[in-house]
Amino acid sequence: MSKTQKAPQRYRMHVKAGDTVQVISGKDKGKVGEILKTIPSESRVVVKGVNIRTKHVKPQQEGESGQITTYEAPIHSSKVMLYSVKEKIASRICYTFTDDGRKVRMLKKTGEILDK
């Protein structure tokens, strides 16, 4: 790595892949979906059904037709809030310890423990 390049910084995010989240700002505000992928170096997440983009794909071979594909683009992790499917409510998280001493994530509003 040269002197002008910086090493990518790892950010600790409040969400993980597989969590159910609600979008709290932007054009998809209010949508609920599951996190498919996290990008910690950019502090971004890919949420199923949110921030849908279209891509025009050129034909690769002769005689093949081009196509338009859709995909979920990443959004910033600060735009999502963890969502309780049981209570149908979005909440901040806190960290707590279980009886066996494990540190787990818990929803503040409902007391629901996220990590199994």
C-alpha positions as CSV (number, residue, x, y, z in Angstrom):
1,M,0.0,0.0,0.0
2,S,1.5,3.4,-1.0
3,K,1.7,6.4,1.2
4,T,-1.3,8.1,-0.5
5,Q,-3.6,5.2,-0.1
6,K,-5.4,4.6,3.2
7,A,-6.3,1.2,4.6
8,P,-10.1,0.7,4.6
9,Q,-11.5,1.4,8.0
10,R,-13.8,-1.1,9.7
11,Y,-17.0,0.4,11.2
12,R,-19.0,-1.4,13.9
13,M,-22.6,-1.4,12.7
14,H,-25.8,-1.9,14.8
15,V,-27.2,-4.4,12.2
16,K,-26.1,-7.7,10.9
17,A,-27.0,-9.8,7.8
18,G,-30.4,-11.5,8.4
19,D,-31.8,-8.8,10.6
20,T,-35.3,-7.3,9.8
21,V,-35.1,-3.6,9.5
22,Q,-37.3,-0.6,8.6
23,V,-36.1,2.3,6.5
24,I,-36.4,5.6,8.4
25,S,-35.5,8.1,5.7
26,G,-35.3,8.6,2.0
27,K,-37.5,7.6,-0.9
28,D,-38.2,4.1,0.6
29,K,-39.1,5.4,4.0
30,G,-41.3,3.0,6.0
31,K,-40.4,-0.1,4.0
32,V,-39.5,-3.2,6.0
33,G,-37.1,-5.8,4.7
34,E,-34.3,-8.3,5.6
35,I,-30.7,-7.3,5.4
36,L,-29.1,-9.4,2.6
37,K,-25.5,-8.1,2.9
38,T,-23.5,-5.7,5.0
39,I,-20.5,-3.6,3.8
40,P,-18.7,-2.5,7.0
41,S,-15.9,-0.6,5.2
42,E,-18.5,1.9,3.8
43,S,-21.1,1.5,6.6
44,R,-23.7,0.4,4.1
45,V,-26.3,-2.4,3.9
46,V,-28.3,-4.1,1.2
47,V,-32.0,-4.5,2.2
48,K,-34.3,-6.9,0.3
49,G,-36.9,-4.8,-1.7
50,V,-35.4,-1.5,-0.9
51,N,-33.5,1.0,-3.2
52,I,-34.3,-1.0,-6.4
53,R,-32.2,0.0,-9.4
54,T,-32.4,-1.0,-13.0
55,K,-29.4,-2.0,-15.1
56,H,-29.5,-2.3,-18.9
57,V,-27.4,-5.3,-19.9
58,K,-26.0,-5.5,-23.5
59,P,-26.2,-8.8,-25.4
60,Q,-23.0,-10.9,-24.9
61,Q,-23.3,-13.1,-27.9
62,E,-24.5,-12.6,-31.5
63,G,-28.2,-13.2,-31.8
64,E,-28.8,-12.8,-28.1
65,S,-31.1,-9.9,-27.0
66,G,-30.2,-7.3,-24.4
67,Q,-32.2,-7.2,-21.1
68,I,-33.1,-4.9,-18.2
69,T,-32.3,-6.4,-14.8
70,T,-33.2,-5.0,-11.4
71,Y,-31.1,-5.2,-8.2
72,E,-31.0,-3.8,-4.7
73,A,-28.4,-1.1,-4.3
74,P,-26.8,-0.5,-0.9
75,I,-28.0,2.3,1.5
76,H,-26.3,3.8,4.5
77,S,-26.7,1.9,7.8
78,S,-27.9,5.0,9.6
79,K,-31.0,5.1,7.4
80,V,-32.3,1.7,8.9
81,M,-33.7,0.8,12.3
82,L,-34.2,-2.7,13.7
83,Y,-37.8,-3.9,13.4
84,S,-39.7,-6.2,15.7
85,V,-41.9,-8.5,13.5
86,K,-43.9,-9.7,16.6
87,E,-44.8,-6.1,17.8
88,K,-44.7,-4.4,14.4
89,I,-42.5,-1.6,15.7
90,A,-39.1,-0.2,15.0
91,S,-36.7,0.3,17.9
92,R,-33.2,1.3,18.9
93,I,-31.0,-1.4,20.3
94,C,-29.0,-1.8,23.5
95,Y,-26.6,-4.5,24.6
96,T,-27.3,-6.7,27.6
97,F,-25.9,-10.0,29.1
98,T,-27.8,-13.3,29.3
99,D,-27.9,-15.6,32.2
100,D,-25.0,-17.6,30.8
101,G,-22.9,-14.5,30.4
102,R,-23.2,-13.9,26.6
103,K,-23.5,-10.3,25.4
104,V,-26.6,-10.0,23.1
105,R,-28.4,-7.2,21.3
106,M,-31.9,-6.3,22.6
107,L,-34.6,-4.0,21.3
108,K,-35.2,-1.1,23.7
109,K,-38.9,-0.7,23.1
110,T,-40.0,-4.4,23.3
111,G,-37.2,-6.1,25.3
112,E,-36.9,-8.7,22.5
113,I,-33.5,-10.3,22.3
114,L,-32.1,-10.5,18.7
115,D,-29.1,-12.8,19.0
116,K,-29.9,-16.4,19.6
